[in-house]
Amino acid sequence: MTRLSVEMLAADAVEPITSAGHARLGLAVLAGIAVIVLLITKYKLHAFLALTIGSLALGAFAGAPLDKAILSFTTGLGATVAGVGVLIALGAILGRLLADSGGADQIVDTILAKAGGRAMPWAMVLIASVIGLPLFFEVGIVLLIPVVLMVAKRGNYSVMRIGIPALAGLSVMHGLIPPHPGPLVAIDAVKANLGVTLALGIVVAIPTVIIAGPLFSKVAARWVDVPAPERMLPPRASEELERRPSFGATLATVLLPVVLMLSKALVDIVVDDPTHQVQRVFDVIGSPLIALLTAVIVGMFTLGRAAGFTKDRLSTTVEKSLAPIAGILLIVGAGGGFKQTLIDCGVGQMILDISKDWSIPALLLAWLIAVAIRLATGSATVATISAAGLVAPLAADMSTTHTALLVLAIGTGSLFFSHVNDAGFWLVKEYFGLSVGQTVKTWSVMETIISVVGGGLVLLLSLVI
């Protein structure tokens, strides 16, 4: 993973920008988070503005000079965007290529053609997990909803029996697996190894998505037995194309960055010599930037050109993929600014000082902090960024594997109980034609299962590795 910038590392090492004691710092953190929550929930302010104002409020409540608080925020914002901004952009391009070329439809149709009956929920998990790797959660929902409704109608399934597995696959990828923004920022914040985090994330994700997806969908379908909404399905991307990429080429393109990053992690373990030529090569090709850039370039041929895209069409696809992520980049950047303000005020050290006398494990503490911020703000990304900033000092003496597990503990905590302050809650409600109560009994409970099961698996892994 790309490390934080020199400026950010320097900022971590200097004296705190305030001399406030632990009690005042604790109150300042609560006040800063309260400002963010209030602005997002009550006044419906964009999360970027809320995080910016909340960061300055934190500094003011902690007694930090305003100029130093501003410098901390801008330093953190710049370092975070520098570390993950390009990766988010590359992921967006790959996702758009996958959708516009019909590659996503090709994966869906191929898997559904080979599945039926009781296998269908498992097929939906597989589809969502594969497609969810390069796509943001909201994009994945929009892409998969037509498929979910089509399968539910064609097979006379309850929407929940098909929809919950798909949502579980997307949500687990979003919370635990790089190159999604939340995990990338957390990896940056605690200086975790991306390859190890990715490998352990997959280990945690598989049983978690099985329990929260196909298994829970049986219960959810009994609790909320609704048919597919009677409405016109939106046209699928590939219906306007003369041809679309093959299943094998599409799958290989989607998995290419994952394979490259995992290969780097494996070589790091086997060779374990930074000066060795093989390790140096894999350090380059397995870095997130090169892995995603390679997948994008390959995708232009295996997805775009295979679908008959001209050079102009490819250029338009790339251009359209970048506009929707502007807000995400700003939120992630402002979250990094908030995190750096926390660090520079000495909050991270305060938590380190206080928690060293507690019997609560660091991983559980990280999970609980992420849960609290998720419940308050409704944003998994904001919860991940803020929690990572708070617990980053706890990673100082951790092993490589436990630092990776710290990232996963934060990620699982950030998914806990989505409710009315989460945009995803309303997206699911409207697409599936549910009431608020039905959405809570299905979507919200599913998210909680992912968080609790995933968090439990992270704690279990910490005892054995």
C-alpha positions, -999 to +999 in steps of 0.1 A: +000+000+000+012+035-008+025+050+025+014+083+039+033+113+026+064+127+042+044+156+055+019+133+072+046+112+087+063+143+100+030+155+115+026+122+133+060+126+150+058+162+162+044+174+195+006+178+198-008+211+186-026+215+219-016+211+256-051+199+266-053+171+291-070+138+285-104+149+298-106+180+276-094+160+246-120+133+252-147+160+254-133+176+222-135+143+203-171+139+214-179+175+205-162+172+171-180+139+162-213+154+175-209+184+152-204+160+122-233+138+132-256+168+137-247+185+104-252+152+085-283+140+101-303+171+111-292+197+086-285+172+058-251+188+050-228+170+026-204+148+045-174+167+030-185+200+046-196+183+078-162+166+082-144+199+074-164+219+100-161+190+125-124+189+122-121+227+129-145+223+158-124+195+172-093+217+171-112+246+187-126+225+215-092+211+222-077+245+224-055+242+193-045+274+175-068+278+144-039+281+120-024+248+132-058+231+131-062+242+095-028+230+086-035+196+102-067+192+083-052+202+049-022+180+055-043+150+062-067+157+033-038+160+009-020+129+021-052+108+020-061+119-015-025+113-026-025+079-011-059+066-023-074+091-047-057+076-078-068+041-067-104+052-063-103+067-098-088+036-114-114+014-096-142+036-109-128+034-145-126-004-143-161-006-129-175+015-156-158-005-183-172-036-167-208-022-167-209-004-201-192-032-221-217-058-209-190-077-191-210-076-159-240-090-177-219-117-192-208-129-157-243-127-145-258-146-174-231-173-174-235-181-137-273-179-138-274-203-167-256-229-146-276-223-114-312-230-105-335-240-076-317-241-043-284-230-059-297-196-070-290-177-037-255-191-038-251-180-074-263-145-064-236-143-037-209-153-062-222-128-088-223-100-063-189-108-048-171-109-082-189-078-096-185-060-063-147-062-064-141-032-086-175-014-081-186+010-054-215-003-033-242+020-048-231+012-084-232-025-076-267-022-064-279-003-094-262-029-117-275-060-099-311-049-090-325-057-126-309-091-123-323-098-089-358-087-099-356-107-132-345-139-114-371-134-087-399-131-113-387-158-136-381-183-108-410-172-086-387-165-057-392-141-028-372-110-035-354-114-002-343-150-010-324-136-041-318-100-030-302-106+004-274-128-009-266-102-036-266-073-010-244-094+013-218-100-013-216-063-023-215-051+013-188-075+024-166-065-005-173-028+003-163-031+039-134-056+039-117-059+006-093-034-011-094-015-035-126-001-019-120+033-004-127+024+033-102-004+035-076+015+015-078+045+039-077+023+070-046+005+055-029+038+050-038+051+084-025+021+104+003+014+080-009-022+073+004-045+045-022-044+017-015-079+005-018-095+039-049-074+046-064-086+013-056-122+020-070-122+055-100-101+043-109-129+019-106-155+047-130-134+069-153-125+040-161-160+027-178-174+059-193-140+067-210-137+033-223-173+035-239-167+069-253-132+061-263-141+025-277-175+015-283-187+051-299-155+065-319-150+033-340-181+043-351-163+075-355-129+058-378-144+032-400-157+059-400-124+078-407-103+047-423-124+020-427-099-009-428-106-046-407-087-071-422-052-076-444-050-106-426-024-126-407-022-159-372-034-155-346-009-167-327-020-198-295-038-193-263-022-206-255-050-231-289-049-248-277-020-271-244-038-279-238-060-309-214-082-289-200-083-255-168-097-238-164-134-231-170-147-196-134-159-192-119-126-204-142-106-181-135-127-151-098-126-157-098-088-160-118-083-128-096-106-108-063-094-123-055-067-097-064-091-068-041-117-082-012-092-086-016-079-051-019-113-036+012-125-055+032-096-040+020-107-005+030-143-012+065-133-026+070-111+005+064-141+027+084-167+007+114-145-003+114-121+026+144-101+013+137-066+001+170-065-019+161-097-039+153-091-075+122-112-075+107-094-045+116-060-060+097-069-092+066-080-074+068-050-051+062-030-083+037-051-101+018-059-069+014-024-057-022-012-058-015+016-083+003-007-109-022-036-103-052-014-109-036+005-137-027-028-154-063-040-150-077-008-165-054-009-195-061-047-201-098-040-196-098-014-224-090-043-247-107-073-231-138-054-222-140-022-243-126-033-276-142-067-273-176-050-270-168-030-302-160+003-285-143+028-307-115+050-293-140+078-288-164+055-269-136+043-247-127+079-239-163+088-231-166+058-208-135+068-189-147+104-187-181+094-174-166+071-148-147+099-130-175+124-125-196+104-100-166+098-077-158+135-071-180+135-040-164+102-027-129+116-031-139+148-012-155+128+016-125+104+019-101+134+018-120+153+044-121+122+065-083+120+063-082+156+074-103+148+104-081+118+112-050+139+110-065+166+133-073+138+158-037+127+156-021+161+158-043+171+188-029+140+206-061+121+207-045+089+193-018+090+220-046+097+246-064+065+236-031+046+237-024+059+272-059+051+285-064+018+268-031+003+279-046-003+313-078-018+300-085-055+296-103-049+263-084-061+233-073-035+208-092-052+180-124-051+199-119-015+208-114-006+171-146-025+163-166-007+190-154+027+179-163+020+143-197+008+153-204+039+174-194+062+145-214+041+119-246+043+141-241+080+145-233+091+109-247+063+088-216+062+066-194+032+066-166+052+049-168+080+075-168+054+103-138+036+088-117+068+083-125+082+118-120+050+136-087+043+118-074+077+129-084+071+165-068+037+169-038+041+146-014+044+175-025+010+188-009-005+157+026+007+165+037-025+183+015-049+164+028-077+140+020-075+103-009-099+106-024-082+136-022-048+119-041-062+090-067-076+114-070-041+130-080-028+095-106-057+092-119-050+127-126-014+117-141-025+084-165-050+100-175-024+127-183+002+100-210-020+086-230-024+118-268-019+116-275+004+087-306+025+095-324+057+084-293+079+083-277+057+057-282+064+020-279+026+014-309+020+036-332+041+014-316+027-018-325-008-008-360+002+005-370+019-027-355-006-052-372-036-035-405-018-027-402-023+011-416-004+041-392+011+066-400-018+090-394-044+064-361-028+054-349-029+091-359-066+094-339-075+063-312-051+052-304-037+086-303-071+103-281-085+074-256-056+079-255-064+116-249-101+110-220-091+087-205-068+113-209-093+142-198-124+124-169-107+106-158-090+138-159-123+157-139-140+130-113-113+132-109-118+170-107-155+164-080-152+139-060-129+162-058-158+187-044-183+162-021-163+140 
